[in-house]
Amino acid sequence: MGTPTLKILTQMENTSQQSTANTNGYLDMELLRFTTAGSVDDGKSTLIGRLLFDSKSIFEDQLDQVKQSSERKGLEDTDLALLTDGLKDEREQGITIDVAYRYFATPKRKFIIADTPGHIQYTRNMVTGASTANAALILIDARNGVVEQTCRHSIIASLLQIPHIVVCINKMDLVDYSQDVYNKIVADFEDFASKLEVKDVRFIPISALKGDNVVNRSESMSWYEGSTLLYTLEHLHIGSDHNHIDCRFPVQTVIRPKSDEFHDYRGYAGRIAGGVFKPGDEITALPSGFTSKIKSIDTFNGPIEEAFAPMSVTITLEDEIDISRGDMLVRTNNQPEAKQDLEVMLCWLNQKGPIPRGKYTLRHTSADMKAMIKEVRYKLDINTLHRNEEDTDIKMNDICRVSLRTTKPVLADSYRKNRQTGSVILIDDATNETVAAGMVI
């Protein structure tokens, strides 16, 4: 009787160890955030549905629900766009309104997808979805080529300093998988993109509806020798996208366990926004200016010898310094310039425009302070990049340059240098609504 029981216990233990190993492997996998953009009906939601379907990342009950919805609409094929268009209005109108976030993973990577709207009046939604993205998927309808919305979304991606752009030329099945059509669109986009600051642009001819070159290679486009979309997303190099030179650690909270084991423990917890920190490094706490050395860097799994963006850690110091939420730990020989006057590019998110010399709360990393819009410098025409200094009437979805004055110094880098320490949001004190998202110039 003992032997079978021992075998069962051994099998259970092995299964448990394998499950733990799988969980740890998943947690340790690299995360890629990407956003989709493009004109209306370019197939963004269908593409994401195809990615999820072909990579076997959806549950059967989800698929059954989508099949039933497709049948009710009288469609011959399953409408994979319904996997992401969750709002009732989106399903009824066949458009995307809100930013829909979807999560999936392959053996290579974890992914967060932000499916953003294509309509002009939802520019603010696209900015929201793209603000944290490593890559942008810009869809182009092969029948229409590069259109105004393509340019608009590419400019926003460039403005938000998204490091990688993957141009998906969709609906190739509707142009007989023509290589000439593909080549012309590539040439047109490259001509336009030469005016933008985009580091890495790639082109893939696809059919989201049929599944060509999305997860599986297309048999209908043997002339295309590049990678499929999923392979491209799995192998994009994003390790160097973060700023690993300028050390920035915004403090989110102070850890004081006050237990017998950790009676004198005082740690500063937060997410590293830039640079590499190691025990023994000399650091300065801002805005106080006091200096110390890093005693240890602690994580949930124990102390580590180095930490870098975007890791969440707790740092302890050798000296007792008064540090609280909103302060920043930086390298003593590499500090951000503390400013109360900021030049910022704002995307206005609210229906009510900015009030002249109105009071707002500015949130930068983990710090909050009062701020005032001193002046609107110009409004940016997203289609042409023209700066309109005459029209300073800011409405929802407008992008403009403003000068801000804050009640205390802001420890900001330029957005071009560091997306984390170069971004701010404005909150209306009266309504507590987030009215604008900004990039420090």
Number of C-alpha atoms within 10 A of each C-alpha: 5 6 8 9 10 11 11 11 12 12 12 12 12 12 12 12 12 12 12 12 12 12 11 11 11 17 11 11 15 13 17 19 19 25 29 30 31 28 23 18 17 23 25 30 27 22 26 23 24 25 22 21 17 15 16 13 15 16 10 10 9 11 17 12 13 18 19 13 16 18 14 9 11 9 11 9 10 16 21 24 24 23 21 23 23 15 14 9 12 15 16 10 9 15 20 25 22 18 24 20 15 15 13 15 18 14 9 14 16 18 19 16 23 27 28 27 27 27 18 15 12 18 22 23 22 26 22 17 24 27 20 17 22 21 25 26 24 25 30 29 25 25 17 9 19 22 13 14 20 21 20 22 25 28 22 20 28 19 19 20 23 25 20 23 23 20 26 27 25 28 23 24 19 12 15 11 21 16 15 10 17 21 12 14 21 19 12 12 20 13 11 13 16 9 10 15 15 18 11 12 15 14 20 22 32 30 25 28 21 14 18 24 25 27 21 16 18 19 10 14 18 10 11 16 9 14 19 19 23 16 15 16 19 18 11 13 12 14 10 8 14 19 20 18 13 19 24 30 30 28 25 19 17 17 14 13 13 11 9 7 8 10 10 11 12 17 22 24 23 21 20 23 24 26 19 19 26 17 19 14 17 17 23 20 23 20 16 12 12 15 19 19 18 18 17 21 22 20 15 8 6 7 14 13 11 12 22 22 21 16 13 17 21 24 26 21 21 13 12 9 12 9 19 16 17 19 22 26 25 25 21 18 10 13 20 18 12 15 13 14 17 20 18 23 26 26 25 24 24 18 11 11 15 21 12 11 13 12 19 23 19 27 20 21 25 17 18 18 16 16 22 21 19 17 15 22 19 20 23 21 14 20 15 11 13 11 15 13 13 9 12 16 12 20 16 19 21 21 24 25 23 20 16 18 21 20 13 15 15 24 23 23 22 18 21 15 17 22 23 25 25 20 25 23 19 27 20 17 14 8 8 11 12 18 21 24 23 24 24 22 16
